[in-house]
Amino acid sequence: MTATEIDILEKAEAQLQAFYTDFNSLNKKPNDAISEFKLKLINRVIIQANELLGAEYKPFDEFDADAIPSNSDVVMILGQYLNCIDKLRSDNAKSYGKAWYWIVDGIESKIRTKAPKNRI
């Protein structure tokens, strides 16, 4: 990964986490369809994340605009994205004590990241 890709990925991760939190709170009505506006926003971030995750980490293509997903569908897919980003981080970061740093272009960098949740 490059430093630019890391910046884009971390922004996408923050957006996906915010969507996940918002839709999880809407999950009291899990079968309600989401609006087209929200679907477009989510797909935009998913497409951007997919470019960085690549075939190895990408869990999903994007939501079909003709088959509007439910709240629970969105929560499930966003959870998959957050886990896949965490796996990518685990595979592309190294710890020094309690601090974690990205590996950039195959070289250990000084770009800090959070610790992966699932250290594999």
CORQUIRA-V783168 format. One record per helix or strand of 3 or more residues. SS is the DSSP state (H for helix, E for strand). FROM is the first residue (numbers start at 0). TO is the last residue. If there is no record, write none. Layout:
SS FROM TO
SS FROM TO
This chain:
H 2 24
H 26 28
H 35 56
H 70 90
E 92 95
E 98 103
E 106 112
